[in-house]
């Protein structure tokens, strides 16, 4: 399931993936996802689409 809301995404990251959503972690991920030339970001867009990338960026900004 692809999360559609911040709360769904947060629950997935914290409970399913067992990742602590710290400010540092969020900053690291934002650096990757904001870089359109990054291979990981390009793969993410291919798999999940540009809209979901923008959702993820906005959700990480909330952390």
Backbone bond lengths (Angstrom), bond angles and torsions (degrees), N, CA, C in turn:
res aa  C-N    CA-C-N  psi(-1)  N-CA   C-N-CA  omega(-1)  CA-C   N-CA-C  phi
1 X - - - 1.446 - - 1.530 109.35 -
2 X 1.278 116.62 132.50 1.458 122.21 175.64 1.524 107.72 -92.65
3 X 1.321 117.33 121.31 1.467 120.25 -178.99 1.526 111.89 -59.30
4 X 1.316 115.12 139.36 1.456 121.18 179.72 1.520 112.81 -106.90
5 X 1.328 116.49 -13.90 1.463 120.84 -179.01 1.530 109.41 -131.69
6 X 1.322 114.81 162.08 1.459 120.83 177.11 1.522 110.76 -57.01
7 X 1.304 117.54 -45.24 1.470 121.18 -177.69 1.526 111.57 -64.22
8 X 1.320 118.25 -40.47 1.470 121.22 177.34 1.532 109.90 -63.65
9 X 1.323 115.74 -44.36 1.460 120.89 -179.74 1.527 110.62 -63.63
10 X 1.327 115.85 -47.84 1.467 121.35 -179.57 1.531 110.63 -59.17
11 X 1.310 117.11 -44.23 1.459 121.77 178.29 1.526 110.60 -61.32
12 X 1.311 117.10 -42.77 1.459 122.03 178.96 1.520 111.11 -61.76
13 X 1.318 116.92 -48.07 1.465 121.34 -177.75 1.525 111.17 -64.96
14 X 1.320 116.63 -47.00 1.468 120.73 -175.24 1.528 111.99 -74.93
15 X 1.319 117.32 -49.06 1.467 120.66 -172.37 1.524 113.89 -88.93
16 X 1.317 117.88 -42.60 1.458 120.03 -177.30 1.529 111.79 -82.82
17 X 1.326 116.61 -44.06 1.471 121.42 -176.86 1.529 112.62 -89.84
18 X 1.335 116.21 -14.08 1.470 121.72 179.93 1.527 111.95 58.47
19 X 1.340 115.73 43.01 1.459 121.74 178.37 1.526 108.49 -110.45
20 X 1.331 115.96 132.07 1.463 120.76 175.20 1.520 108.91 -78.91
21 X 1.298 116.93 124.83 1.456 121.55 -179.80 1.530 109.99 -86.70
22 X 1.308 114.52 76.63 1.459 120.59 178.65 1.521 109.58 -88.07
23 X 1.304 115.93 164.03 1.459 121.10 177.06 1.527 110.28 -60.43
24 X 1.321 116.74 -42.12 1.458 121.22 179.72 1.521 112.41 -61.95
25 X 1.328 116.20 -44.42 1.464 120.57 178.31 1.523 109.97 -62.22
26 X 1.317 116.23 -44.86 1.467 120.68 -180.00 1.528 110.74 -61.07
27 X 1.316 117.60 -42.31 1.468 121.10 179.32 1.524 111.46 -63.51
28 X 1.335 116.81 -40.43 1.464 120.85 177.74 1.527 111.15 -62.38
29 X 1.326 116.32 -45.40 1.467 120.36 -178.33 1.530 110.76 -68.45
30 X 1.319 117.15 -38.27 1.465 119.98 178.11 1.525 111.10 -62.22
31 X 1.331 116.95 -38.35 1.464 120.18 178.91 1.521 110.31 -60.29
32 X 1.322 117.14 -37.29 1.468 121.36 178.50 1.525 110.11 -73.08
33 X 1.316 117.13 -52.36 1.466 120.87 -172.39 1.522 113.69 -70.38
34 X 1.319 117.98 -21.79 1.465 120.12 177.50 1.534 111.98 -83.86
35 X 1.327 116.44 -11.95 1.464 121.85 -179.39 1.528 109.34 -92.96
36 X 1.317 116.44 98.77 1.471 122.12 -176.72 1.526 112.50 -63.91
37 X 1.334 117.74 -19.25 1.463 121.08 -179.87 1.525 112.64 -89.47
38 X 1.321 116.89 -9.73 1.457 121.32 179.98 1.530 109.60 -67.92
39 X 1.335 116.87 132.26 1.466 121.22 -178.93 1.525 112.21 -58.38
40 X 1.319 116.96 -39.54 1.463 120.72 -179.89 1.534 110.72 -64.10
41 X 1.316 116.24 -41.19 1.462 120.91 179.03 1.525 110.51 -65.97
42 X 1.312 117.17 -43.03 1.465 120.73 178.77 1.520 111.41 -62.43
43 X 1.325 117.10 -41.07 1.465 120.70 177.80 1.535 110.50 -65.38
44 X 1.333 116.17 -40.81 1.456 120.84 178.54 1.526 110.51 -57.96
45 X 1.334 116.47 -45.83 1.468 120.81 -179.77 1.525 110.66 -63.76
46 X 1.317 117.68 -40.26 1.466 120.34 177.85 1.526 111.66 -62.10
47 X 1.324 115.95 -39.83 1.467 120.38 -177.58 1.532 113.33 -78.48
48 X 1.330 116.75 -41.04 1.462 120.61 -169.55 1.529 114.97 -118.82
49 X 1.316 117.61 -13.91 1.455 120.94 177.68 1.520 113.62 93.56
50 X 1.321 113.60 159.86 1.461 121.74 -178.33 1.531 112.15 -64.30
51 X 1.327 117.07 -38.40 1.470 120.01 -178.70 1.519 111.46 -62.96
52 X 1.331 116.78 -42.50 1.465 119.10 179.97 1.528 110.19 -68.19
53 X 1.332 117.45 -35.44 1.465 120.00 175.35 1.522 109.78 -58.87
54 X 1.323 117.35 -45.96 1.462 120.46 179.05 1.527 111.00 -63.00
55 X 1.335 117.32 -37.80 1.471 120.48 175.81 1.525 110.47 -60.17
56 X 1.325 116.20 -48.05 1.467 121.27 -178.60 1.528 110.43 -60.61
57 X 1.327 116.81 -45.00 1.466 120.65 178.55 1.530 110.15 -59.09
58 X 1.316 116.91 -46.87 1.470 120.44 179.41 1.517 111.69 -63.47
59 X 1.320 117.50 -38.63 1.468 120.57 -179.45 1.515 110.95 -69.34
60 X 1.345 117.73 -41.15 1.466 119.27 176.89 1.513 110.88 -63.27
61 X 1.309 118.07 -33.83 1.471 121.00 177.54 1.520 111.56 -63.70
62 X 1.319 117.45 -27.01 1.465 120.99 179.17 1.526 112.55 -74.93
63 X 1.315 116.87 -19.68 1.462 120.66 -179.76 1.470 108.32 -73.05
